[in-house]
Amino acid sequence: PGGMAGFFGKHELVEFLQMIETNTKTGMLSIKSAKLGGHLAFQEGRLRAAVTESGLRGDDAISAVLDVRDGGQFEFKPKLPKGFQPHMNMGVSSLLLEALRRMDEEESEETQRF
Protein backbone atom coordinates (compact mmCIF):
# COMPACT_ATOMS: atom_id res chain seq x y z
CA PRO A 1 0.00 0.00 0.00
CA GLY A 2 1.13 3.51 -0.79
CA GLY A 3 3.58 2.51 -3.53
CA MET A 4 3.48 3.73 -7.10
CA ALA A 5 4.88 2.48 -10.39
CA GLY A 6 4.62 3.55 -13.98
CA PHE A 7 6.26 5.31 -16.87
CA PHE A 8 7.56 8.87 -17.04
CA GLY A 9 8.20 11.22 -19.94
CA LYS A 10 10.64 14.06 -20.36
CA HIS A 11 9.79 16.30 -17.35
CA GLU A 12 7.47 14.04 -15.39
CA LEU A 13 10.28 12.70 -13.21
CA VAL A 14 10.92 16.23 -11.91
CA GLU A 15 7.23 16.58 -11.09
CA PHE A 16 7.25 13.27 -9.23
CA LEU A 17 10.29 14.33 -7.18
CA GLN A 18 8.51 17.56 -6.26
CA MET A 19 5.50 15.53 -5.13
CA ILE A 20 7.73 13.40 -2.87
CA GLU A 21 9.10 16.55 -1.25
CA THR A 22 5.74 18.31 -0.92
CA ASN A 23 4.09 15.28 0.67
CA THR A 24 7.17 14.52 2.84
CA LYS A 25 7.29 10.92 1.63
CA THR A 26 9.73 8.30 2.87
CA GLY A 27 10.80 5.47 0.58
CA MET A 28 12.91 4.28 -2.30
CA LEU A 29 12.46 5.54 -5.88
CA SER A 30 13.88 3.23 -8.53
CA ILE A 31 14.42 4.60 -12.05
CA LYS A 32 15.03 2.56 -15.19
CA SER A 33 15.61 4.00 -18.66
CA ALA A 34 17.34 2.80 -21.80
CA LYS A 35 20.60 4.39 -20.56
CA LEU A 36 20.40 4.22 -16.77
CA GLY A 37 19.19 2.42 -13.70
CA GLY A 38 19.29 4.20 -10.37
CA HIS A 39 17.83 4.51 -6.90
CA LEU A 40 17.02 7.59 -4.81
CA ALA A 41 16.18 7.22 -1.11
CA PHE A 42 13.97 9.77 0.65
CA GLN A 43 13.14 10.39 4.31
CA GLU A 44 10.32 12.82 5.04
CA GLY A 45 10.66 14.34 1.57
CA ARG A 46 14.43 14.89 1.72
CA LEU A 47 16.92 13.07 -0.48
CA ARG A 48 19.08 10.89 1.76
CA ALA A 49 20.98 8.66 -0.70
CA ALA A 50 21.50 8.25 -4.45
CA VAL A 51 23.16 5.47 -6.43
CA THR A 52 23.17 4.21 -10.02
CA GLU A 53 23.61 0.67 -11.27
CA SER A 54 26.88 1.78 -12.89
CA GLY A 55 28.29 2.65 -9.45
CA LEU A 56 27.82 6.43 -9.28
CA ARG A 57 26.93 7.75 -5.83
CA GLY A 58 25.82 11.02 -4.30
CA ASP A 59 25.85 14.13 -6.49
CA ASP A 60 27.11 12.22 -9.55
CA ALA A 61 24.25 9.74 -9.26
CA ILE A 62 21.72 12.55 -8.85
CA SER A 63 23.03 14.28 -11.97
CA ALA A 64 22.85 11.06 -13.97
CA VAL A 65 19.27 10.34 -12.88
CA LEU A 66 18.09 13.90 -13.58
CA ASP A 67 19.77 13.78 -16.99
CA VAL A 68 17.36 11.04 -18.13
CA ARG A 69 15.42 12.96 -20.78
CA ASP A 70 14.11 10.11 -22.90
CA GLY A 71 11.68 8.82 -20.27
CA GLY A 72 11.58 5.46 -18.60
CA GLN A 73 10.01 3.50 -15.78
CA PHE A 74 9.79 4.29 -12.08
CA GLU A 75 8.76 2.50 -8.93
CA PHE A 76 8.34 4.13 -5.53
CA LYS A 77 8.19 1.85 -2.50
CA PRO A 78 7.15 3.66 0.72
CA LYS A 79 9.82 2.11 2.91
CA LEU A 80 13.58 2.00 3.08
CA PRO A 81 15.71 -1.15 3.24
CA LYS A 82 16.38 -2.55 6.68
CA GLY A 83 19.53 -0.98 8.13
CA PHE A 84 19.43 1.96 5.69
CA GLN A 85 22.23 4.48 6.36
CA PRO A 86 21.72 7.97 4.87
CA HIS A 87 24.63 9.54 2.99
CA MET A 88 23.19 12.99 2.34
CA ASN A 89 20.45 15.37 3.44
CA MET A 90 19.24 17.46 0.53
CA GLY A 91 15.97 19.19 -0.25
CA VAL A 92 14.46 18.27 -3.59
CA SER A 93 13.90 21.92 -4.56
CA SER A 94 17.59 22.83 -4.20
CA LEU A 95 18.55 19.65 -6.03
CA LEU A 96 16.27 20.53 -8.96
CA LEU A 97 17.49 24.13 -9.11
CA GLU A 98 21.08 22.92 -9.32
CA ALA A 99 20.17 20.45 -12.06
CA LEU A 100 18.41 23.18 -14.05
CA ARG A 101 21.41 25.48 -13.65
CA ARG A 102 23.72 22.78 -15.03
CA MET A 103 21.38 22.14 -17.98
CA ASP A 104 21.35 25.86 -18.78
CA GLU A 105 25.16 25.95 -18.69
CA GLU A 106 25.38 22.95 -21.03
CA GLU A 107 22.93 24.52 -23.48
CA SER A 108 24.83 27.81 -23.34
CA GLU A 109 28.13 26.04 -24.08
CA GLU A 110 26.56 24.19 -27.03
CA THR A 111 25.14 27.46 -28.41
CA GLN A 112 28.54 29.18 -28.15
CA ARG A 113 30.19 26.48 -30.27
CA PHE A 114 28.14 27.47 -33.33
C-alpha positions as CSV (number, residue, x, y, z in Angstrom):
1,P,0.0,0.0,0.0
2,G,1.1,3.5,-0.8
3,G,3.6,2.5,-3.5
4,M,3.5,3.7,-7.1
5,A,4.9,2.5,-10.4
6,G,4.6,3.5,-14.0
7,F,6.3,5.3,-16.9
8,F,7.6,8.9,-17.0
9,G,8.2,11.2,-19.9
10,K,10.6,14.1,-20.4
11,H,9.8,16.3,-17.4
12,E,7.5,14.0,-15.4
13,L,10.3,12.7,-13.2
14,V,10.9,16.2,-11.9
15,E,7.2,16.6,-11.1
16,F,7.2,13.3,-9.2
17,L,10.3,14.3,-7.2
18,Q,8.5,17.6,-6.3
19,M,5.5,15.5,-5.1
20,I,7.7,13.4,-2.9
21,E,9.1,16.5,-1.2
22,T,5.7,18.3,-0.9
23,N,4.1,15.3,0.7
24,T,7.2,14.5,2.8
25,K,7.3,10.9,1.6
26,T,9.7,8.3,2.9
27,G,10.8,5.5,0.6
28,M,12.9,4.3,-2.3
29,L,12.5,5.5,-5.9
30,S,13.9,3.2,-8.5
31,I,14.4,4.6,-12.0
32,K,15.0,2.6,-15.2
33,S,15.6,4.0,-18.7
34,A,17.3,2.8,-21.8
35,K,20.6,4.4,-20.6
36,L,20.4,4.2,-16.8
37,G,19.2,2.4,-13.7
38,G,19.3,4.2,-10.4
39,H,17.8,4.5,-6.9
40,L,17.0,7.6,-4.8
41,A,16.2,7.2,-1.1
42,F,14.0,9.8,0.6
43,Q,13.1,10.4,4.3
44,E,10.3,12.8,5.0
45,G,10.7,14.3,1.6
46,R,14.4,14.9,1.7
47,L,16.9,13.1,-0.5
48,R,19.1,10.9,1.8
49,A,21.0,8.7,-0.7
50,A,21.5,8.2,-4.5
51,V,23.2,5.5,-6.4
52,T,23.2,4.2,-10.0
53,E,23.6,0.7,-11.3
54,S,26.9,1.8,-12.9
55,G,28.3,2.7,-9.5
56,L,27.8,6.4,-9.3
57,R,26.9,7.7,-5.8
58,G,25.8,11.0,-4.3
59,D,25.8,14.1,-6.5
60,D,27.1,12.2,-9.6
61,A,24.2,9.7,-9.3
62,I,21.7,12.6,-8.8
63,S,23.0,14.3,-12.0
64,A,22.8,11.1,-14.0
65,V,19.3,10.3,-12.9
66,L,18.1,13.9,-13.6
67,D,19.8,13.8,-17.0
68,V,17.4,11.0,-18.1
69,R,15.4,13.0,-20.8
70,D,14.1,10.1,-22.9
71,G,11.7,8.8,-20.3
72,G,11.6,5.5,-18.6
73,Q,10.0,3.5,-15.8
74,F,9.8,4.3,-12.1
75,E,8.8,2.5,-8.9
76,F,8.3,4.1,-5.5
77,K,8.2,1.9,-2.5
78,P,7.2,3.7,0.7
79,K,9.8,2.1,2.9
80,L,13.6,2.0,3.1
81,P,15.7,-1.2,3.2
82,K,16.4,-2.6,6.7
83,G,19.5,-1.0,8.1
84,F,19.4,2.0,5.7
85,Q,22.2,4.5,6.4
86,P,21.7,8.0,4.9
87,H,24.6,9.5,3.0
88,M,23.2,13.0,2.3
89,N,20.5,15.4,3.4
90,M,19.2,17.5,0.5
91,G,16.0,19.2,-0.3
92,V,14.5,18.3,-3.6
93,S,13.9,21.9,-4.6
94,S,17.6,22.8,-4.2
95,L,18.5,19.7,-6.0
96,L,16.3,20.5,-9.0
97,L,17.5,24.1,-9.1
98,E,21.1,22.9,-9.3
99,A,20.2,20.4,-12.1
100,L,18.4,23.2,-14.1
101,R,21.4,25.5,-13.6
102,R,23.7,22.8,-15.0
103,M,21.4,22.1,-18.0
104,D,21.3,25.9,-18.8
105,E,25.2,25.9,-18.7
106,E,25.4,23.0,-21.0
107,E,22.9,24.5,-23.5
108,S,24.8,27.8,-23.3
109,E,28.1,26.0,-24.1
110,E,26.6,24.2,-27.0
111,T,25.1,27.5,-28.4
112,Q,28.5,29.2,-28.2
113,R,30.2,26.5,-30.3
114,F,28.1,27.5,-33.3
